[in-house]
C-alpha cells in the first residue's frame, strides 16, 4: 500500500483535539470529521471507537482490503494513524455526502 502514516498528535493538534465543530457524521463504530489540509485539500478523518485486540486485527484487515481497492465509484483511503487514543483513517472528502445520505434523502417522503 502506498498510504501516508500520520502522527495522531499532529492530527489532534490541527483539528483542535478532534473538536465537535469538525464533525460531519457518526455511526455505531466511528465519528467522521472534515478537515482541510495545508494544501487546501479537504479530507474526511474517520475515528474508530473500539480499542479491543480483536478490533485492532479487524482494523488491520480492513486497512489492507480498503487500501488495495481502487475504483472510480469508491472513495480512496489516503492514510491512517494508530494510537492508544483512537485509530484514524483518512479518506478523500466527498462534498455531496455519503451513499446513505443520498439514499435516505430520496426516501424521506
Phi and psi restraints in degrees (range 20) as a CNS / XPLOR table:
assign (resid 1 and name C) (resid 2 and name N)
       (resid 2 and name CA) (resid 2 and name C) 1.0 -112.8 20.0 2
assign (resid 2 and name N) (resid 2 and name CA)
       (resid 2 and name C) (resid 3 and name N) 1.0 61.6 20.0 2
assign (resid 2 and name C) (resid 3 and name N)
       (resid 3 and name CA) (resid 3 and name C) 1.0 -112.2 20.0 2
assign (resid 3 and name N) (resid 3 and name CA)
       (resid 3 and name C) (resid 4 and name N) 1.0 152.2 20.0 2
assign (resid 3 and name C) (resid 4 and name N)
       (resid 4 and name CA) (resid 4 and name C) 1.0 -81.1 20.0 2
assign (resid 4 and name N) (resid 4 and name CA)
       (resid 4 and name C) (resid 5 and name N) 1.0 140.8 20.0 2
assign (resid 4 and name C) (resid 5 and name N)
       (resid 5 and name CA) (resid 5 and name C) 1.0 -99.3 20.0 2
assign (resid 5 and name N) (resid 5 and name CA)
       (resid 5 and name C) (resid 6 and name N) 1.0 123.4 20.0 2
assign (resid 5 and name C) (resid 6 and name N)
       (resid 6 and name CA) (resid 6 and name C) 1.0 -106.1 20.0 2
assign (resid 6 and name N) (resid 6 and name CA)
       (resid 6 and name C) (resid 7 and name N) 1.0 151.4 20.0 2
assign (resid 6 and name C) (resid 7 and name N)
       (resid 7 and name CA) (resid 7 and name C) 1.0 -88.5 20.0 2
assign (resid 7 and name N) (resid 7 and name CA)
       (resid 7 and name C) (resid 8 and name N) 1.0 123.8 20.0 2
assign (resid 7 and name C) (resid 8 and name N)
       (resid 8 and name CA) (resid 8 and name C) 1.0 -54.7 20.0 2
assign (resid 8 and name N) (resid 8 and name CA)
       (resid 8 and name C) (resid 9 and name N) 1.0 -44.1 20.0 2
assign (resid 8 and name C) (resid 9 and name N)
       (resid 9 and name CA) (resid 9 and name C) 1.0 -62.2 20.0 2
assign (resid 9 and name N) (resid 9 and name CA)
       (resid 9 and name C) (resid 10 and name N) 1.0 -37.0 20.0 2
assign (resid 9 and name C) (resid 10 and name N)
       (resid 10 and name CA) (resid 10 and name C) 1.0 -65.8 20.0 2
assign (resid 10 and name N) (resid 10 and name CA)
       (resid 10 and name C) (resid 11 and name N) 1.0 -42.3 20.0 2
assign (resid 10 and name C) (resid 11 and name N)
       (resid 11 and name CA) (resid 11 and name C) 1.0 -65.5 20.0 2
assign (resid 11 and name N) (resid 11 and name CA)
       (resid 11 and name C) (resid 12 and name N) 1.0 -45.4 20.0 2
assign (resid 11 and name C) (resid 12 and name N)
       (resid 12 and name CA) (resid 12 and name C) 1.0 -66.4 20.0 2
assign (resid 12 and name N) (resid 12 and name CA)
       (resid 12 and name C) (resid 13 and name N) 1.0 -33.7 20.0 2
assign (resid 12 and name C) (resid 13 and name N)
       (resid 13 and name CA) (resid 13 and name C) 1.0 -65.4 20.0 2
assign (resid 13 and name N) (resid 13 and name CA)
       (resid 13 and name C) (resid 14 and name N) 1.0 -45.2 20.0 2
assign (resid 13 and name C) (resid 14 and name N)
       (resid 14 and name CA) (resid 14 and name C) 1.0 -70.5 20.0 2
assign (resid 14 and name N) (resid 14 and name CA)
       (resid 14 and name C) (resid 15 and name N) 1.0 -23.8 20.0 2
assign (resid 14 and name C) (resid 15 and name N)
       (resid 15 and name CA) (resid 15 and name C) 1.0 -106.8 20.0 2
assign (resid 15 and name N) (resid 15 and name CA)
       (resid 15 and name C) (resid 16 and name N) 1.0 19.1 20.0 2
assign (resid 15 and name C) (resid 16 and name N)
       (resid 16 and name CA) (resid 16 and name C) 1.0 54.7 20.0 2
assign (resid 16 and name N) (resid 16 and name CA)
       (resid 16 and name C) (resid 17 and name N) 1.0 50.9 20.0 2
assign (resid 16 and name C) (resid 17 and name N)
       (resid 17 and name CA) (resid 17 and name C) 1.0 61.5 20.0 2
assign (resid 17 and name N) (resid 17 and name CA)
       (resid 17 and name C) (resid 18 and name N) 1.0 43.8 20.0 2
assign (resid 17 and name C) (resid 18 and name N)
       (resid 18 and name CA) (resid 18 and name C) 1.0 52.0 20.0 2
assign (resid 18 and name N) (resid 18 and name CA)
       (resid 18 and name C) (resid 19 and name N) 1.0 54.8 20.0 2
assign (resid 18 and name C) (resid 19 and name N)
       (resid 19 and name CA) (resid 19 and name C) 1.0 -58.6 20.0 2
assign (resid 19 and name N) (resid 19 and name CA)
       (resid 19 and name C) (resid 20 and name N) 1.0 148.9 20.0 2
assign (resid 19 and name C) (resid 20 and name N)
       (resid 20 and name CA) (resid 20 and name C) 1.0 -59.2 20.0 2
assign (resid 20 and name N) (resid 20 and name CA)
       (resid 20 and name C) (resid 21 and name N) 1.0 -26.2 20.0 2
assign (resid 20 and name C) (resid 21 and name N)
       (resid 21 and name CA) (resid 21 and name C) 1.0 -67.3 20.0 2
assign (resid 21 and name N) (resid 21 and name CA)
       (resid 21 and name C) (resid 22 and name N) 1.0 -14.1 20.0 2
assign (resid 21 and name C) (resid 22 and name N)
       (resid 22 and name CA) (resid 22 and name C) 1.0 -94.9 20.0 2
assign (resid 22 and name N) (resid 22 and name CA)
       (resid 22 and name C) (resid 23 and name N) 1.0 -6.0 20.0 2
assign (resid 22 and name C) (resid 23 and name N)
       (resid 23 and name CA) (resid 23 and name C) 1.0 -69.4 20.0 2
assign (resid 23 and name N) (resid 23 and name CA)
       (resid 23 and name C) (resid 24 and name N) 1.0 130.5 20.0 2
assign (resid 23 and name C) (resid 24 and name N)
       (resid 24 and name CA) (resid 24 and name C) 1.0 -119.5 20.0 2
assign (resid 24 and name N) (resid 24 and name CA)
       (resid 24 and name C) (resid 25 and name N) 1.0 -7.3 20.0 2
assign (resid 24 and name C) (resid 25 and name N)
       (resid 25 and name CA) (resid 25 and name C) 1.0 -178.2 20.0 2
assign (resid 25 and name N) (resid 25 and name CA)
       (resid 25 and name C) (resid 26 and name N) 1.0 163.2 20.0 2
assign (resid 25 and name C) (resid 26 and name N)
       (resid 26 and name CA) (resid 26 and name C) 1.0 -158.4 20.0 2
assign (resid 26 and name N) (resid 26 and name CA)
       (resid 26 and name C) (resid 27 and name N) 1.0 158.5 20.0 2
assign (resid 26 and name C) (resid 27 and name N)
       (resid 27 and name CA) (resid 27 and name C) 1.0 -144.7 20.0 2
assign (resid 27 and name N) (resid 27 and name CA)
       (resid 27 and name C) (resid 28 and name N) 1.0 -164.9 20.0 2
assign (resid 27 and name C) (resid 28 and name N)
       (resid 28 and name CA) (resid 28 and name C) 1.0 -68.7 20.0 2
assign (resid 28 and name N) (resid 28 and name CA)
       (resid 28 and name C) (resid 29 and name N) 1.0 -29.0 20.0 2
assign (resid 28 and name C) (resid 29 and name N)
       (resid 29 and name CA) (resid 29 and name C) 1.0 -118.3 20.0 2
assign (resid 29 and name N) (resid 29 and name CA)
       (resid 29 and name C) (resid 30 and name N) 1.0 0.7 20.0 2
assign (resid 29 and name C) (resid 30 and name N)
       (resid 30 and name CA) (resid 30 and name C) 1.0 -162.7 20.0 2
assign (resid 30 and name N) (resid 30 and name CA)
       (resid 30 and name C) (resid 31 and name N) 1.0 165.4 20.0 2
assign (resid 30 and name C) (resid 31 and name N)
       (resid 31 and name CA) (resid 31 and name C) 1.0 -124.2 20.0 2
assign (resid 31 and name N) (resid 31 and name CA)
       (resid 31 and name C) (resid 32 and name N) 1.0 141.6 20.0 2
assign (resid 31 and name C) (resid 32 and name N)
       (resid 32 and name CA) (resid 32 and name C) 1.0 -114.1 20.0 2
assign (resid 32 and name N) (resid 32 and name CA)
       (resid 32 and name C) (resid 33 and name N) 1.0 132.5 20.0 2
assign (resid 32 and name C) (resid 33 and name N)
       (resid 33 and name CA) (resid 33 and name C) 1.0 -117.7 20.0 2
assign (resid 33 and name N) (resid 33 and name CA)
       (resid 33 and name C) (resid 34 and name N) 1.0 148.9 20.0 2
assign (resid 33 and name C) (resid 34 and name N)
       (resid 34 and name CA) (resid 34 and name C) 1.0 -105.2 20.0 2
assign (resid 34 and name N) (resid 34 and name CA)
       (resid 34 and name C) (resid 35 and name N) 1.0 132.1 20.0 2
assign (resid 34 and name C) (resid 35 and name N)
       (resid 35 and name CA) (resid 35 and name C) 1.0 -140.4 20.0 2
assign (resid 35 and name N) (resid 35 and name CA)
       (resid 35 and name C) (resid 36 and name N) 1.0 139.6 20.0 2
assign (resid 35 and name C) (resid 36 and name N)
       (resid 36 and name CA) (resid 36 and name C) 1.0 -101.0 20.0 2
assign (resid 36 and name N) (resid 36 and name CA)
       (resid 36 and name C) (resid 37 and name N) 1.0 122.2 20.0 2
assign (resid 36 and name C) (resid 37 and name N)
       (resid 37 and name CA) (resid 37 and name C) 1.0 -71.0 20.0 2
assign (resid 37 and name N) (resid 37 and name CA)
       (resid 37 and name C) (resid 38 and name N) 1.0 168.3 20.0 2
assign (resid 37 and name C) (resid 38 and name N)
       (resid 38 and name CA) (resid 38 and name C) 1.0 -58.2 20.0 2
assign (resid 38 and name N) (resid 38 and name CA)
       (resid 38 and name C) (resid 39 and name N) 1.0 -28.3 20.0 2
assign (resid 38 and name C) (resid 39 and name N)
       (resid 39 and name CA) (resid 39 and name C) 1.0 -85.5 20.0 2
assign (resid 39 and name N) (resid 39 and name CA)
       (resid 39 and name C) (resid 40 and name N) 1.0 13.5 20.0 2
assign (resid 39 and name C) (resid 40 and name N)
       (resid 40 and name CA) (resid 40 and name C) 1.0 71.8 20.0 2
assign (resid 40 and name N) (resid 40 and name CA)
       (resid 40 and name C) (resid 41 and name N) 1.0 12.4 20.0 2
assign (resid 40 and name C) (resid 41 and name N)
       (resid 41 and name CA) (resid 41 and name C) 1.0 -92.0 20.0 2
assign (resid 41 and name N) (resid 41 and name CA)
       (resid 41 and name C) (resid 42 and name N) 1.0 123.7 20.0 2
assign (resid 41 and name C) (resid 42 and name N)
       (resid 42 and name CA) (resid 42 and name C) 1.0 -77.2 20.0 2
assign (resid 42 and name N) (resid 42 and name CA)
       (resid 42 and name C) (resid 43 and name N) 1.0 142.5 20.0 2
assign (resid 42 and name C) (resid 43 and name N)
       (resid 43 and name CA) (resid 43 and name C) 1.0 -130.8 20.0 2
assign (resid 43 and name N) (resid 43 and name CA)
       (resid 43 and name C) (resid 44 and name N) 1.0 154.6 20.0 2
assign (resid 43 and name C) (resid 44 and name N)
       (resid 44 and name CA) (resid 44 and name C) 1.0 -101.4 20.0 2
assign (resid 44 and name N) (resid 44 and name CA)
       (resid 44 and name C) (resid 45 and name N) 1.0 127.2 20.0 2
assign (resid 44 and name C) (resid 45 and name N)
       (resid 45 and name CA) (resid 45 and name C) 1.0 -109.0 20.0 2
assign (resid 45 and name N) (resid 45 and name CA)
       (resid 45 and name C) (resid 46 and name N) 1.0 118.7 20.0 2
assign (resid 45 and name C) (resid 46 and name N)
       (resid 46 and name CA) (resid 46 and name C) 1.0 -102.8 20.0 2
assign (resid 46 and name N) (resid 46 and name CA)
       (resid 46 and name C) (resid 47 and name N) 1.0 117.0 20.0 2
assign (resid 46 and name C) (resid 47 and name N)
       (resid 47 and name CA) (resid 47 and name C) 1.0 -100.0 20.0 2
assign (resid 47 and name N) (resid 47 and name CA)
       (resid 47 and name C) (resid 48 and name N) 1.0 119.0 20.0 2
assign (resid 47 and name C) (resid 48 and name N)
       (resid 48 and name CA) (resid 48 and name C) 1.0 -85.8 20.0 2
assign (resid 48 and name N) (resid 48 and name CA)
       (resid 48 and name C) (resid 49 and name N) 1.0 141.3 20.0 2
assign (resid 48 and name C) (resid 49 and name N)
       (resid 49 and name CA) (resid 49 and name C) 1.0 -80.5 20.0 2
assign (resid 49 and name N) (resid 49 and name CA)
       (resid 49 and name C) (resid 50 and name N) 1.0 -44.4 20.0 2
assign (resid 49 and name C) (resid 50 and name N)
       (resid 50 and name CA) (resid 50 and name C) 1.0 -82.0 20.0 2
assign (resid 50 and name N) (resid 50 and name CA)
       (resid 50 and name C) (resid 51 and name N) 1.0 143.4 20.0 2
assign (resid 50 and name C) (resid 51 and name N)
       (resid 51 and name CA) (resid 51 and name C) 1.0 -121.1 20.0 2
assign (resid 51 and name N) (resid 51 and name CA)
       (resid 51 and name C) (resid 52 and name N) 1.0 16.2 20.0 2
assign (resid 51 and name C) (resid 52 and name N)
       (resid 52 and name CA) (resid 52 and name C) 1.0 -69.9 20.0 2
assign (resid 52 and name N) (resid 52 and name CA)
       (resid 52 and name C) (resid 53 and name N) 1.0 149.1 20.0 2
assign (resid 52 and name C) (resid 53 and name N)
       (resid 53 and name CA) (resid 53 and name C) 1.0 -55.3 20.0 2
assign (resid 53 and name N) (resid 53 and name CA)
       (resid 53 and name C) (resid 54 and name N) 1.0 -39.3 20.0 2
assign (resid 53 and name C) (resid 54 and name N)
       (resid 54 and name CA) (resid 54 and name C) 1.0 -66.8 20.0 2
assign (resid 54 and name N) (resid 54 and name CA)
       (resid 54 and name C) (resid 55 and name N) 1.0 -29.9 20.0 2
assign (resid 54 and name C) (resid 55 and name N)
       (resid 55 and name CA) (resid 55 and name C) 1.0 -72.0 20.0 2
assign (resid 55 and name N) (resid 55 and name CA)
       (resid 55 and name C) (resid 56 and name N) 1.0 -33.1 20.0 2
assign (resid 55 and name C) (resid 56 and name N)
       (resid 56 and name CA) (resid 56 and name C) 1.0 -64.7 20.0 2
assign (resid 56 and name N) (resid 56 and name CA)
       (resid 56 and name C) (resid 57 and name N) 1.0 -39.8 20.0 2
assign (resid 56 and name C) (resid 57 and name N)
       (resid 57 and name CA) (resid 57 and name C) 1.0 -64.2 20.0 2
assign (resid 57 and name N) (resid 57 and name CA)
       (resid 57 and name C) (resid 58 and name N) 1.0 -42.7 20.0 2
assign (resid 57 and name C) (resid 58 and name N)
       (resid 58 and name CA) (resid 58 and name C) 1.0 -64.2 20.0 2
assign (resid 58 and name N) (resid 58 and name CA)
       (resid 58 and name C) (resid 59 and name N) 1.0 -40.3 20.0 2
assign (resid 58 and name C) (resid 59 and name N)
       (resid 59 and name CA) (resid 59 and name C) 1.0 -60.0 20.0 2
assign (resid 59 and name N) (resid 59 and name CA)
       (resid 59 and name C) (resid 60 and name N) 1.0 -45.5 20.0 2
assign (resid 59 and name C) (resid 60 and name N)
       (resid 60 and name CA) (resid 60 and name C) 1.0 -63.1 20.0 2
assign (resid 60 and name N) (resid 60 and name CA)
       (resid 60 and name C) (resid 61 and name N) 1.0 -41.2 20.0 2
assign (resid 60 and name C) (resid 61 and name N)
       (resid 61 and name CA) (resid 61 and name C) 1.0 -64.7 20.0 2
assign (resid 61 and name N) (resid 61 and name CA)
       (resid 61 and name C) (resid 62 and name N) 1.0 -45.6 20.0 2
assign (resid 61 and name C) (resid 62 and name N)
       (resid 62 and name CA) (resid 62 and name C) 1.0 -61.3 20.0 2
assign (resid 62 and name N) (resid 62 and name CA)
       (resid 62 and name C) (resid 63 and name N) 1.0 -40.0 20.0 2
assign (resid 62 and name C) (resid 63 and name N)
       (resid 63 and name CA) (resid 63 and name C) 1.0 -60.7 20.0 2
assign (resid 63 and name N) (resid 63 and name CA)
       (resid 63 and name C) (resid 64 and name N) 1.0 -44.7 20.0 2
assign (resid 63 and name C) (resid 64 and name N)
       (resid 64 and name CA) (resid 64 and name C) 1.0 -64.9 20.0 2
assign (resid 64 and name N) (resid 64 and name CA)
       (resid 64 and name C) (resid 65 and name N) 1.0 -43.6 20.0 2
assign (resid 64 and name C) (resid 65 and name N)
       (resid 65 and name CA) (resid 65 and name C) 1.0 -69.4 20.0 2
assign (resid 65 and name N) (resid 65 and name CA)
       (resid 65 and name C) (resid 66 and name N) 1.0 -56.9 20.0 2
assign (resid 65 and name C) (resid 66 and name N)
       (resid 66 and name CA) (resid 66 and name C) 1.0 -64.2 20.0 2
assign (resid 66 and name N) (resid 66 and name CA)
       (resid 66 and name C) (resid 67 and name N) 1.0 -36.5 20.0 2
assign (resid 66 and name C) (resid 67 and name N)
       (resid 67 and name CA) (resid 67 and name C) 1.0 -68.2 20.0 2
assign (resid 67 and name N) (resid 67 and name CA)
       (resid 67 and name C) (resid 68 and name N) 1.0 -22.1 20.0 2
assign (resid 67 and name C) (resid 68 and name N)
       (resid 68 and name CA) (resid 68 and name C) 1.0 -95.7 20.0 2
assign (resid 68 and name N) (resid 68 and name CA)
       (resid 68 and name C) (resid 69 and name N) 1.0 -11.5 20.0 2
assign (resid 68 and name C) (resid 69 and name N)
       (resid 69 and name CA) (resid 69 and name C) 1.0 -87.3 20.0 2
assign (resid 69 and name N) (resid 69 and name CA)
       (resid 69 and name C) (resid 70 and name N) 1.0 126.1 20.0 2
assign (resid 69 and name C) (resid 70 and name N)
       (resid 70 and name CA) (resid 70 and name C) 1.0 -127.0 20.0 2
assign (resid 70 and name N) (resid 70 and name CA)
       (resid 70 and name C) (resid 71 and name N) 1.0 116.1 20.0 2
assign (resid 70 and name C) (resid 71 and name N)
       (resid 71 and name CA) (resid 71 and name C) 1.0 -149.8 20.0 2
assign (resid 71 and name N) (resid 71 and name CA)
       (resid 71 and name C) (resid 72 and name N) 1.0 143.1 20.0 2
assign (resid 71 and name C) (resid 72 and name N)
       (resid 72 and name CA) (resid 72 and name C) 1.0 -65.3 20.0 2
assign (resid 72 and name N) (resid 72 and name CA)
       (resid 72 and name C) (resid 73 and name N) 1.0 -20.0 20.0 2
assign (resid 72 and name C) (resid 73 and name N)
       (resid 73 and name CA) (resid 73 and name C) 1.0 -97.3 20.0 2
assign (resid 73 and name N) (resid 73 and name CA)
       (resid 73 and name C) (resid 74 and name N) 1.0 4.5 20.0 2
assign (resid 73 and name C) (resid 74 and name N)
       (resid 74 and name CA) (resid 74 and name C) 1.0 -120.4 20.0 2
assign (resid 74 and name N) (resid 74 and name CA)
       (resid 74 and name C) (resid 75 and name N) 1.0 143.1 20.0 2
assign (resid 74 and name C) (resid 75 and name N)
       (resid 75 and name CA) (resid 75 and name C) 1.0 -73.1 20.0 2
assign (resid 75 and name N) (resid 75 and name CA)
       (resid 75 and name C) (resid 76 and name N) 1.0 149.3 20.0 2
assign (resid 75 and name C) (resid 76 and name N)
       (resid 76 and name CA) (resid 76 and name C) 1.0 -94.5 20.0 2
assign (resid 76 and name N) (resid 76 and name CA)
       (resid 76 and name C) (resid 77 and name N) 1.0 138.9 20.0 2
assign (resid 76 and name C) (resid 77 and name N)
       (resid 77 and name CA) (resid 77 and name C) 1.0 -77.7 20.0 2
assign (resid 77 and name N) (resid 77 and name CA)
       (resid 77 and name C) (resid 78 and name N) 1.0 121.4 20.0 2
assign (resid 77 and name C) (resid 78 and name N)
       (resid 78 and name CA) (resid 78 and name C) 1.0 -100.5 20.0 2
assign (resid 78 and name N) (resid 78 and name CA)
       (resid 78 and name C) (resid 79 and name N) 1.0 -22.6 20.0 2
assign (resid 78 and name C) (resid 79 and name N)
       (resid 79 and name CA) (resid 79 and name C) 1.0 -178.8 20.0 2
assign (resid 79 and name N) (resid 79 and name CA)
       (resid 79 and name C) (resid 80 and name N) 1.0 -177.8 20.0 2
assign (resid 79 and name C) (resid 80 and name N)
       (resid 80 and name CA) (resid 80 and name C) 1.0 -157.7 20.0 2
assign (resid 80 and name N) (resid 80 and name CA)
       (resid 80 and name C) (resid 81 and name N) 1.0 167.0 20.0 2
assign (resid 80 and name C) (resid 81 and name N)
       (resid 81 and name CA) (resid 81 and name C) 1.0 -145.9 20.0 2
assign (resid 81 and name N) (resid 81 and name CA)
       (resid 81 and name C) (resid 82 and name N) 1.0 133.2 20.0 2
assign (resid 81 and name C) (resid 82 and name N)
       (resid 82 and name CA) (resid 82 and name C) 1.0 -111.4 20.0 2
assign (resid 82 and name N) (resid 82 and name CA)
       (resid 82 and name C) (resid 83 and name N) 1.0 131.4 20.0 2
assign (resid 82 and name C) (resid 83 and name N)
       (resid 83 and name CA) (resid 83 and name C) 1.0 -155.4 20.0 2
assign (resid 83 and name N) (resid 83 and name CA)
       (resid 83 and name C) (resid 84 and name N) 1.0 156.2 20.0 2
assign (resid 83 and name C) (resid 84 and name N)
       (resid 84 and name CA) (resid 84 and name C) 1.0 -69.2 20.0 2
assign (resid 84 and name N) (resid 84 and name CA)
       (resid 84 and name C) (resid 85 and name N) 1.0 -14.6 20.0 2
assign (resid 84 and name C) (resid 85 and name N)
       (resid 85 and name CA) (resid 85 and name C) 1.0 -86.8 20.0 2
assign (resid 85 and name N) (resid 85 and name CA)
       (resid 85 and name C) (resid 86 and name N) 1.0 -14.6 20.0 2
assign (resid 85 and name C) (resid 86 and name N)
       (resid 86 and name CA) (resid 86 and name C) 1.0 149.4 20.0 2
assign (resid 86 and name N) (resid 86 and name CA)
       (resid 86 and name C) (resid 87 and name N) 1.0 145.6 20.0 2
assign (resid 86 and name C) (resid 87 and name N)
       (resid 87 and name CA) (resid 87 and name C) 1.0 -92.9 20.0 2
assign (resid 87 and name N) (resid 87 and name CA)
       (resid 87 and name C) (resid 88 and name N) 1.0 139.4 20.0 2
assign (resid 87 and name C) (resid 88 and name N)
       (resid 88 and name CA) (resid 88 and name C) 1.0 -121.5 20.0 2
assign (resid 88 and name N) (resid 88 and name CA)
       (resid 88 and name C) (resid 89 and name N) 1.0 140.3 20.0 2
assign (resid 88 and name C) (resid 89 and name N)
       (resid 89 and name CA) (resid 89 and name C) 1.0 -118.6 20.0 2
assign (resid 89 and name N) (resid 89 and name CA)
       (resid 89 and name C) (resid 90 and name N) 1.0 140.5 20.0 2
assign (resid 89 and name C) (resid 90 and name N)
       (resid 90 and name CA) (resid 90 and name C) 1.0 -115.8 20.0 2
assign (resid 90 and name N) (resid 90 and name CA)
       (resid 90 and name C) (resid 91 and name N) 1.0 123.3 20.0 2
assign (resid 90 and name C) (resid 91 and name N)
       (resid 91 and name CA) (resid 91 and name C) 1.0 -122.3 20.0 2
assign (resid 91 and name N) (resid 91 and name CA)
       (resid 91 and name C) (resid 92 and name N) 1.0 160.2 20.0 2
assign (resid 91 and name C) (resid 92 and name N)
       (resid 92 and name CA) (resid 92 and name C) 1.0 -61.6 20.0 2
assign (resid 92 and name N) (resid 92 and name CA)
       (resid 92 and name C) (resid 93 and name N) 1.0 139.7 20.0 2
assign (resid 92 and name C) (resid 93 and name N)
       (resid 93 and name CA) (resid 93 and name C) 1.0 -86.2 20.0 2
assign (resid 93 and name N) (resid 93 and name CA)
       (resid 93 and name C) (resid 94 and name N) 1.0 131.2 20.0 2
assign (resid 93 and name C) (resid 94 and name N)
       (resid 94 and name CA) (resid 94 and name C) 1.0 -105.7 20.0 2
assign (resid 94 and name N) (resid 94 and name CA)
       (resid 94 and name C) (resid 95 and name N) 1.0 116.0 20.0 2
assign (resid 94 and name C) (resid 95 and name N)
       (resid 95 and name CA) (resid 95 and name C) 1.0 -61.0 20.0 2
assign (resid 95 and name N) (resid 95 and name CA)
       (resid 95 and name C) (resid 96 and name N) 1.0 -29.6 20.0 2
assign (resid 95 and name C) (resid 96 and name N)
       (resid 96 and name CA) (resid 96 and name C) 1.0 -87.4 20.0 2
assign (resid 96 and name N) (resid 96 and name CA)
       (resid 96 and name C) (resid 97 and name N) 1.0 10.0 20.0 2
assign (resid 96 and name C) (resid 97 and name N)
       (resid 97 and name CA) (resid 97 and name C) 1.0 85.5 20.0 2
assign (resid 97 and name N) (resid 97 and name CA)
       (resid 97 and name C) (resid 98 and name N) 1.0 -173.5 20.0 2
assign (resid 97 and name C) (resid 98 and name N)
       (resid 98 and name CA) (resid 98 and name C) 1.0 -90.2 20.0 2
assign (resid 98 and name N) (resid 98 and name CA)
       (resid 98 and name C) (resid 99 and name N) 1.0 168.6 20.0 2
assign (resid 98 and name C) (resid 99 and name N)
       (resid 99 and name CA) (resid 99 and name C) 1.0 -60.9 20.0 2
assign (resid 99 and name N) (resid 99 and name CA)
       (resid 99 and name C) (resid 100 and name N) 1.0 -39.0 20.0 2
assign (resid 99 and name C) (resid 100 and name N)
       (resid 100 and name CA) (resid 100 and name C) 1.0 -59.6 20.0 2
assign (resid 100 and name N) (resid 100 and name CA)
       (resid 100 and name C) (resid 101 and name N) 1.0 -46.3 20.0 2
assign (resid 100 and name C) (resid 101 and name N)
       (resid 101 and name CA) (resid 101 and name C) 1.0 -59.0 20.0 2
assign (resid 101 and name N) (resid 101 and name CA)
       (resid 101 and name C) (resid 102 and name N) 1.0 -48.0 20.0 2
assign (resid 101 and name C) (resid 102 and name N)
       (resid 102 and name CA) (resid 102 and name C) 1.0 -62.5 20.0 2
assign (resid 102 and name N) (resid 102 and name CA)
       (resid 102 and name C) (resid 103 and name N) 1.0 -43.0 20.0 2
assign (resid 102 and name C) (resid 103 and name N)
       (resid 103 and name CA) (resid 103 and name C) 1.0 -64.4 20.0 2
assign (resid 103 and name N) (resid 103 and name CA)
       (resid 103 and name C) (resid 104 and name N) 1.0 -46.1 20.0 2
assign (resid 103 and name C) (resid 104 and name N)
       (resid 104 and name CA) (resid 104 and name C) 1.0 -75.6 20.0 2
assign (resid 104 and name N) (resid 104 and name CA)
       (resid 104 and name C) (resid 105 and name N) 1.0 -28.3 20.0 2
assign (resid 104 and name C) (resid 105 and name N)
       (resid 105 and name CA) (resid 105 and name C) 1.0 -65.1 20.0 2
assign (resid 105 and name N) (resid 105 and name CA)
       (resid 105 and name C) (resid 106 and name N) 1.0 -40.7 20.0 2
assign (resid 105 and name C) (resid 106 and name N)
       (resid 106 and name CA) (resid 106 and name C) 1.0 -66.8 20.0 2
assign (resid 106 and name N) (resid 106 and name CA)
       (resid 106 and name C) (resid 107 and name N) 1.0 -30.7 20.0 2
assign (resid 106 and name C) (resid 107 and name N)
       (resid 107 and name CA) (resid 107 and name C) 1.0 -104.3 20.0 2
assign (resid 107 and name N) (resid 107 and name CA)
       (resid 107 and name C) (resid 108 and name N) 1.0 23.7 20.0 2
assign (resid 107 and name C) (resid 108 and name N)
       (resid 108 and name CA) (resid 108 and name C) 1.0 -69.6 20.0 2
assign (resid 108 and name N) (resid 108 and name CA)
       (resid 108 and name C) (resid 109 and name N) 1.0 -26.2 20.0 2
